[in-house]
Each structure stands twice: as C-alpha cells, then as structure tokens.
Amino acid sequence: MSNAVRASNPDGKTRGIAIIALGNRFRGDDGVAIEIAEGLGPLPPGCTLSKNPGDALALLDTWEDAALAIVLDAAMSGAPPGTIHHFGSGREAIPKNLGRCSSHGFGLAEAIALAEALGRLPSRLSIYAVEAGQFEPGAGLSAEISAAAGKVVRQVREELRQYGAACNKAGSARELPANDLR
Amino acid sequence: MSRKTIKVDYLARVEGEGALHVHFKGDQVKDVRLKIFEPPRFFEAFLRGRNFVEVPDIVARICGICPVAYQMSAVHALEGLLGVQVKGPLRALRRLLYCGEWIESHVLHIYMLHAPDFLGYESAIAVAKDYPEIVERGLRLKKAGNAIVRTVGGREIHPINIRPGGFYRQPTKAELKALAEDLKWARDAAIETVRWTAGLEFPDFERDYEFVALRHPDEYPMNEGRIVSSAGLDIAVDEYENYFEESHVPHSTALHSTLKGRGSYLVGPLARFNLNYHQLAPIARELATEVGLGTPCNNPFKSIIVRAIEVLHACDEALRLVENYEVPERAAIELEPGAGTGHGCTEAPRGILYHRYQLDEKGLVVEARIVPPTSQNQGMIEDDLRDLVARNMALPDDELQWKCEQSIRNYDPCISCATHFLKLDVERS
C-alpha cells in the first residue's frame, strides 16, 4: 500500500478514513466545521468527506466502515471563543454540550454513546471542536473562529499524514491502537 | 393541607424547548401548564412577498423531522388556489414520499423517544446497552424511511425536490426499485415492532376524546380528504377556520388551537386510527386484531402501538407504490401565477397540518397561515395531565413526574414546529 490510508477488515472489506463536518454555515460560528472541511484541500485516497450527513443517528452509518473517523464541529462549553477542543488521543470524556443544538436533544455526544453501546464506533475517533462565539443568522465566522479554523486545518492535515505514515509502516490500521472515547 | 410543586425545567426526548408545571393543593390539582418558551419563529411573516414557487423550500425549514408534511400542505394549498389537481403517477410519488416521512418520524419516536419510558430507562442509549438488537432494528427501520425521502425528495432532511405542480425531477424506475428489498425487510420489522410495542405495560388510563383527522373515501389519509371528527364534524379543508380557532395563552409561545364552542381535541395517529381503521392495509388491520387493538382506542399511552401499526401500513403502501411505479411523463405540471386564497391540510406524522395562502396576481405571497399539529394537541396534553395527576396523587413525586413526561410524549410533541417544548414543574400546595 503506497500512500493510500486504508486497512482491511477481517472480512476483507476495505476501510478508510471518514471526515465528517457538522454545522450550519448560515448560523454564524456554527459554520466553522464546514470552513475547516473546505480548507483541507485534496484528501488522501480512501478518505471521504461528509458534510452534515443527516441527523445525529446518521453518524453511526457514516463512520461505520472507517478505520479512522475525524469529526469536526462547533462547541459551546463556556471556553473563550476560538478555543480548539481536541478529543481522540486518550480516554477523555466528551462534554455533553460539545455539539451544536440538535433535534430531540440527540447530538454528537449521544451518537458516540449510542455507537459505543451498539459496538459501532470506528476503530479510532478524533474530534475537533471549535468554541463558538455567536450563532447569528448570516453573520459568517467571527475573526477568532476563522483563525482557529486555519489552525484546525493544519492539525487535521498533520493527523492524516501521521496516520497514513503509521498505516504504511504497520501495513494495516487494525494494528494501530484503537482509542477509546467515553 | 399540604402544598406541592413538581417541576421539570427542560423536558427530554421531545423536539424543541419546553417545560411542565403542575401545582396541586391537598388532593386537588390547581394548575397544569405546558410551558413552551422556545421563541416564536415568524415563518408566516417570512413568507410574505415570496414567490409561490419558493414556498415548499421555505416551509420545509420549519421542521427537520416532518419537512415533507409542511411541503405537502403547502403545495396542495397553492395548487387548489391556482386551480390545478395533481393526479396519477405524480400523486403516487407524493404519497410514497409521505410514507417515507411517516416511517422515519414514527420509528424515531417509538424506539428512541417513547420506548425508554415504558422500559424504565432514562434514554435510548441506556436501552441499547441492554437490548442492542431492538435498538438496531429501530435504526435500520428508520433508515428505510430515510431512503425513500432521499430518493424522492433529493435529501433526507429538508427535501429539495418538491415544487407546486409536482417535482423538479422524477426518479427513475431503477432508483425506486432499489428501495424494494429494504422495504420488504422493513415491513417484517414493522410487524415485529407492532408485537413488541403491544407487549409493553400500559397504564389503565382512558379518556373521552374528540378525535380529528382527515378522511378519504379510497385510502388511509395522508395528502387529501375531508376533516372529520368522532363527534360528527365533517367539513371541507377550506372551512377549517370557520370551526377551529387559535388563541394565545401567557405560558406558551405556541398558539393553542380549539374547536369553536367545544374546546380541546386530539389529532395524530390515535385520531387517524380511530377514524380511518377500515382504510388501513389488510396486514395492518390483521396485526391490530392479533395484538387486541380495537377501535375506539381511548388510551393515549397506546399511541405507541398505533404508531407501529401506521409504520406497518406505510411500509406496505410504500412497497406497493414502488412496485407499481410508472415514471411520470413530466416531473411537474407547469403553473401560471394567479391571485386568490388556497387552503391545504395533510396528515403530518403528529396530526393534521393546516396551511392557508393568499397570493397576488404575480404569485407573490400576501398572507400565510400555518397551524401545526402540536399547537392543536397542546390543550389535550394539558387536559390529559390534569386527569393523570388527579388520578395519581398518591404516587411519590419522582414516579408522578415520570408518568407526566411519558404522557406528554404520547403526543410526540414537536415544539419547534409549534412555536412555533420542555421543563416539568409539579407544585403541591
């Protein structure tokens, strides 16, 4: 395998990377994930990008066959606007109010908990969430959020590069340690 | 004499933001308020000045769960105004789209929102830990509905393929045929869902309701019909405002709808089932008989079984529509703008959804009026709670609160639609 970041399931099905961006570009800083996704440029082979694949339940299907899922979202935790939250390197708890508002109170944190209960988490899950400052209709991104988006683009590219290199070395993503987000 | 308040600030597992306040003094319920504090959304005002062709795309944004309902009530109102009736394969395609929405919305409510109440769990996530196969069945069944909406509507949430006169693009035979296998599985899963929901434990709670739903001579109502009730109402859709009125109550940003001179009424699955049982697909009637669900069903907690019956009906109907699909010659009937007033009423998953539009001669919206099912059910939700609390005064507060929340979810309230939901607040004094 060259630079293709893929691995095989025991059933031989090829697995890749799923990048999932969640947010509404028409609601101020809620559009940050879409901005990051569009700033990533060409993606490595085997890597798919989904923007708002449906309701939160749709996340389980979107990352189902992925060896690595990278989720991009806006956060509302009370931290200063532009703060970058990254979950994925260890066993950090995902704050309940991480994701954007969602129907029936079912958001990203609940989707992860449901996927875990059903054994449907990707092998590795990496979440980047940028603390939002405002959700004003039509306002676009605040300056500090825009700057943070640029930083996340560089961080995701670096994560993809490191993951690809590790896969190529190991020959299979399955041999990489799975992370565990609770 | 003891005074007590039970209070829930944000009700979970409902769509939107609301609260419940119950106040009782000794053994008397003094006050029950379903407080809807989600800000009003002013969609009726947004629509003014917009071209009639834009209306389905704007009203779809009212709800992420039932956008098709908004689109269907809108196109029917506009087509009536412009003197056009959509028939044949285009009409069948709209019915298929509506089946998709009923399946996804009902399955979400049955499995993810309402079942945890009956099983004694806080959430569907907790249910999934103990009963993963049940939750997996629900997720897959919902996906069958999503697939219909995506294929016919262009995407799952806020579909983009609907216009007055028909669609922007008609799906190919192959695209619809691809849905058939999943729908066959879904129909079997819906049968299991009916059996499973019927096996839950139901409170002994029945009330006399005036049920209101559409009725159509040839089919279980979705897109068309007369508005009928269990108390003898039988009116054309354009007479709606002569018989129903909306009023503002201080504790809610959603208007309360009542039947003039009669008060609260109930819309939704229970009303449709009780008023249109004979129009259900034979397999749905067969399952209702098997699980002992007869008409009238006056126990609102059993609405979860009725939703399952409707999912079965929708899967069966969708499969029939897919198998008999003939590609419409044209995606839409071209409409010429014209002035006038049009009325539309269709059966959203939660009940009848009424729209009225006035257009000018250029086809621009002069006035719009939208009455969603949750605002129509608000009064009945409060009436149920008043009765439920009065009958269960002896229960400890936490159990009473649980029952109250479960009772609210009998209606699958969509607060975002109604403000266009929920905190629970029980006060004993």
HADDOCK unambig.tbl for C-alpha pairs under 7 A between the chains (distance, minus, plus):
assign (segid A and resid 54 and name CA) (segid B and resid 156 and name CA) 6.68 0.50 0.50
assign (segid A and resid 54 and name CA) (segid B and resid 157 and name CA) 6.60 0.50 0.50
assign (segid A and resid 103 and name CA) (segid B and resid 15 and name CA) 5.59 0.50 0.50
assign (segid A and resid 103 and name CA) (segid B and resid 16 and name CA) 6.97 0.50 0.50
assign (segid A and resid 104 and name CA) (segid B and resid 13 and name CA) 5.18 0.50 0.50
assign (segid A and resid 104 and name CA) (segid B and resid 14 and name CA) 4.97 0.50 0.50
assign (segid A and resid 104 and name CA) (segid B and resid 15 and name CA) 4.31 0.50 0.50
assign (segid A and resid 104 and name CA) (segid B and resid 16 and name CA) 6.71 0.50 0.50
assign (segid A and resid 105 and name CA) (segid B and resid 12 and name CA) 6.87 0.50 0.50
assign (segid A and resid 105 and name CA) (segid B and resid 13 and name CA) 6.45 0.50 0.50
assign (segid A and resid 113 and name CA) (segid B and resid 125 and name CA) 6.58 0.50 0.50
assign (segid A and resid 114 and name CA) (segid B and resid 125 and name CA) 5.00 0.50 0.50
assign (segid A and resid 114 and name CA) (segid B and resid 128 and name CA) 6.90 0.50 0.50
assign (segid A and resid 117 and name CA) (segid B and resid 125 and name CA) 6.85 0.50 0.50
assign (segid A and resid 117 and name CA) (segid B and resid 128 and name CA) 5.86 0.50 0.50
assign (segid A and resid 117 and name CA) (segid B and resid 129 and name CA) 4.97 0.50 0.50
assign (segid A and resid 118 and name CA) (segid B and resid 128 and name CA) 6.48 0.50 0.50
assign (segid A and resid 118 and name CA) (segid B and resid 129 and name CA) 6.99 0.50 0.50
assign (segid A and resid 118 and name CA) (segid B and resid 132 and name CA) 5.84 0.50 0.50
